[in-house]
Amino acid sequence: FVKACLAYCHVTIPSLSDLWPRMYLFANLGQIALTNSCVIQAEAFFQAAISLIPSLPVTTTTTSSSSSSSAAIQSTSTLLAGYVATFCSTLLLMPGHPSKGPFYLMEELMASMEQWTPWSKDTVSVDKCKAFLSLFTIFATFAQRKFPYAIKGVSSNDALYGRDAPYLEKCLKVLNRFGRQIHKQLNELKVSPKRLDQQAAGTLGLQFLNILVDNVAMDKKSMKIISVVHEIVVDSSSKALDRKFYNNTMQHIQSRNAMLYDQLMNCKKTKA
C-alpha cells in the first residue's frame, strides 16, 4: 500500500506548476519512503528534488495559508539555504550505492547547487555560505564512527562502510574543498561594501568555529585553521557582532581545548 501511494505521488507531483511545492513534496515523500525502508523509492524522490534546483527562479512568490489573496516575494537564495540544511540531514541516512559511491546523492546535490546561476562557481553571498556550512557539517557527520540518528531497517553509511580508508579519504577531500570555499566566502563578505554582509561574516565565522571545534581533531594544522577563522570573526567584531554568541563560543572552546583558547585570546589582544 505504501509503495502504491508513493508511486501515485511520484506521477502526480510533476503536474504542479510551481517548482518550490514540487521540491518540498519530493523531499518530504523521500523522507516518508526512507522511513518505510523503501530506499529505491526514496532515491527517486530525492533525485527528482535535486534536479529542480538549477531551474529555480531568483525570487519566489509565496501565498499565505490563511489568505490566498496575500502574496509575498521571497528570495529563493534564502529559501534554498534552509532547504539544503534540511535536505542534507535526510541524505545522511541514505545508503551509498555499490557503483556510484557512498555520497552519490550529495554529489548530485552539490553539482545542482553550482548549476543554479546565483550560486555559480565564483559568486559570493551570505546564503551560499550558509549552504556550504550545512554541507561541511554533514560531511563531518559522515566521518563519524556512528551517526547521531538512524532509521530502523535502513543501513546507512556508518554501517555499510565502517569508516574504511577510501570512504574517509572521500570525506576528507570534500571537507577540505568546502573548508576552503567557506574561508573564501567569509573573507569576501568581511570586506563587502554592504554592512549586512560584514555582520554576517562574523556570525557565520562563529558558526564555522563551533563546527570545527566540535568535529575536527585538534592538531597544529586544525588549530591554525581555527585561528584563521577566528581572525575573520575578530575583524568583524566592530560590525555589530553578537557578543553573547562570541562569548559563549569562546567558553565552549576553552572547555574543549584550553591551549587553543589561550592562543585565540592572545591573537585577539594582538589585533586590538
C-alpha positions in Angstrom: 0.0 0.0 0.0 2.8 2.4 0.9 4.6 1.8 -2.4 1.4 2.3 -4.3 0.8 5.7 -2.6 4.4 6.7 -3.2 4.1 5.7 -6.9 0.9 7.8 -7.3 2.6 10.8 -5.7 5.7 10.5 -7.9 3.5 10.5 -11.0 1.2 13.4 -9.9 3.7 15.9 -8.3 5.2 17.0 -11.7 1.8 18.3 -12.7 2.3 21.2 -10.2 3.4 24.4 -12.0 5.4 25.9 -9.1 8.9 24.5 -8.5 9.1 25.0 -4.8 6.0 23.0 -3.8 7.3 20.2 -6.1 10.7 20.3 -4.4 9.3 20.2 -0.9 6.9 17.4 -1.7 9.6 15.3 -3.4 11.9 15.8 -0.3 9.0 15.0 2.2 8.0 11.9 0.3 11.6 10.8 0.1 11.7 11.0 3.9 8.4 9.0 4.1 9.8 6.4 1.7 13.1 6.1 3.7 11.2 5.8 7.0 9.3 2.9 5.5 12.6 1.3 4.3 11.7 2.0 0.6 15.2 3.0 -0.3 14.8 2.8 -4.1 11.6 5.0 -4.0 13.4 7.4 -1.7 16.3 7.7 -4.1 13.9 8.5 -7.0 12.2 11.3 -4.9 15.5 12.8 -3.8 16.9 12.8 -7.3 13.7 14.5 -8.6 14.1 17.2 -6.0 17.8 17.8 -6.7 17.1 18.0 -10.5 14.8 21.0 -10.0 17.4 23.2 -8.3 19.1 24.6 -11.4 15.8 25.8 -12.7 14.7 27.8 -9.7 13.9 31.5 -10.3 15.8 34.2 -8.4 12.7 35.2 -6.4 9.7 33.2 -5.3 6.1 34.3 -4.7 4.5 32.7 -1.7 0.9 32.9 -0.6 -0.3 32.8 3.0 -2.2 29.6 4.1 -4.8 31.8 5.8 -5.4 34.1 2.8 -5.0 33.1 -0.8 -5.1 36.8 -1.8 -2.0 37.9 0.2 1.3 37.1 -1.6 4.9 37.8 -0.7 8.0 37.8 -2.8 10.9 36.0 -1.1 14.5 35.5 -2.1 15.0 32.0 -3.5 18.6 32.1 -2.2 17.4 32.3 1.4 14.8 29.6 0.9 17.4 27.3 -0.8 19.9 27.7 2.0 17.3 26.5 4.5 16.2 23.7 2.1 19.8 22.5 1.7 20.3 22.3 5.5 17.2 20.2 6.0 17.8 18.1 2.9 21.4 17.2 4.0 20.2 16.0 7.3 18.0 13.5 5.5 20.6 12.4 2.9 22.9 11.5 5.8 20.8 8.4 6.3 20.6 7.3 2.6 22.8 4.2 1.9 25.6 4.6 -0.5 25.5 3.0 -4.0 27.7 0.0 -4.9 28.9 1.5 -8.1 28.1 5.3 -7.7 29.8 5.5 -4.3 28.8 6.4 -0.8 28.0 10.1 -1.4 26.4 10.0 -4.9 23.3 11.9 -3.9 25.3 14.5 -2.0 27.5 14.9 -5.1 24.4 15.4 -7.3 23.1 18.0 -4.8 26.4 19.9 -4.9 26.5 19.8 -8.7 22.9 21.2 -8.9 23.8 24.0 -6.5 26.6 25.1 -8.7 24.4 25.0 -11.7 22.0 27.4 -10.2 23.2 30.8 -11.6 23.1 32.9 -8.4 25.3 30.3 -6.8 27.6 29.6 -9.7 31.3 28.9 -9.0 32.7 32.4 -8.3 29.7 34.1 -6.7 29.8 35.2 -3.0 26.7 35.5 -0.8 25.5 35.0 2.7 23.0 32.3 1.8 25.6 30.4 -0.3 28.0 30.4 2.7 25.2 29.1 4.9 24.6 26.3 2.5 28.3 25.5 2.4 28.3 25.3 6.2 25.5 22.8 6.0 27.5 20.7 3.5 30.6 20.9 5.7 28.7 19.8 8.8 27.0 16.9 7.1 30.3 15.5 5.7 31.9 15.9 9.2 29.0 13.8 10.4 29.6 11.3 7.6 33.1 10.8 9.0 31.8 9.8 12.5 32.0 6.2 13.6 28.3 6.1 14.4 25.7 8.6 13.1 23.7 10.6 15.7 20.4 9.2 14.4 19.1 6.3 12.4 16.1 4.7 10.8 15.2 1.3 11.8 15.6 -1.1 8.9 17.8 1.2 6.9 21.6 0.5 6.8 23.3 3.9 6.5 26.9 4.6 5.5 28.2 4.2 9.1 27.1 0.6 9.0 27.9 -0.1 5.3 31.4 1.4 5.1 32.6 1.3 8.7 34.9 4.3 8.1 37.2 2.4 5.8 40.1 4.2 4.3 38.6 5.1 0.8 35.4 6.3 2.5 37.3 8.6 4.9 39.5 9.8 2.1 36.5 10.9 0.1 35.1 12.6 3.2 38.3 14.5 3.9 38.5 15.6 0.2 35.0 17.2 0.4 35.7 18.7 3.8 38.9 20.3 2.5 37.1 21.6 -0.6 34.3 23.3 1.3 36.6 24.4 4.1 38.4 26.5 1.5 35.2 27.7 -0.1 33.8 28.8 3.3 37.0 30.6 4.1 36.9 32.4 0.8 33.2 33.4 1.3 33.9 34.7 4.8 36.9 36.8 3.6 34.9 38.4 0.8 31.9 39.0 2.9 34.1 40.7 5.5 35.3 43.3 3.1 31.9 43.7 1.3 30.6 47.3 1.0 27.3 46.0 2.3 27.1 46.3 6.1 24.8 43.3 6.4 27.4 41.2 4.6 30.1 42.4 7.0 27.9 41.5 10.0 27.1 38.1 8.5 30.8 37.3 8.1 31.2 37.5 11.9 28.1 35.4 12.7 28.9 32.8 10.0 32.5 32.7 11.1 31.4 31.9 14.7 29.2 29.1 13.4 32.1 27.7 11.4 34.3 27.9 14.6 31.8 25.9 16.5 31.5 23.3 13.7 35.3 23.0 13.6 35.9 22.7 17.3 33.2 20.0 17.6 34.1 17.9 14.6 37.8 18.3 13.9 40.7 16.5 15.7 42.9 19.1 17.3 46.4 19.2 15.9 48.7 22.0 14.7 47.0 22.1 11.2 43.5 22.3 12.5 44.4 24.8 15.2 45.9 27.0 12.6 42.7 26.8 10.5 40.6 27.7 13.6 42.9 30.7 14.3 42.4 32.0 10.7 38.6 31.8 11.0 38.8 33.4 14.4 40.8 36.3 12.9 37.9 36.9 10.5 35.5 37.0 13.4 37.7 39.4 15.3 38.0 41.7 12.2 34.1 41.7 12.1 33.8 42.5 15.8 33.3 46.2 15.2 30.4 45.5 12.9 27.6 44.6 15.4 28.9 41.1 16.1 26.7 39.2 18.5 28.8 39.5 21.6 26.8 36.9 23.6 27.3 34.3 20.8 31.0 35.2 20.7 31.5 34.8 24.4 29.6 31.5 24.5 31.7 30.2 21.6 34.9 31.2 23.4 33.8 29.5 26.6 33.0 26.4 24.6 36.4 26.4 23.0 38.0 26.9 26.5 36.2 23.8 27.8 37.3 21.7 24.8 40.9 22.9 24.4 42.5 25.4 26.9 45.6 25.8 24.8 43.6 26.7 21.7 41.6 29.2 23.8 44.8 30.9 25.1 46.1 31.1 21.5 42.9 32.7 20.2 42.7 35.2 23.1 46.4 36.2 22.5 45.6 36.7 18.9 42.6 38.9 19.8 44.8 41.0 22.1 47.4 41.5 19.4 44.7 42.6 16.9 43.4 45.1 19.5 
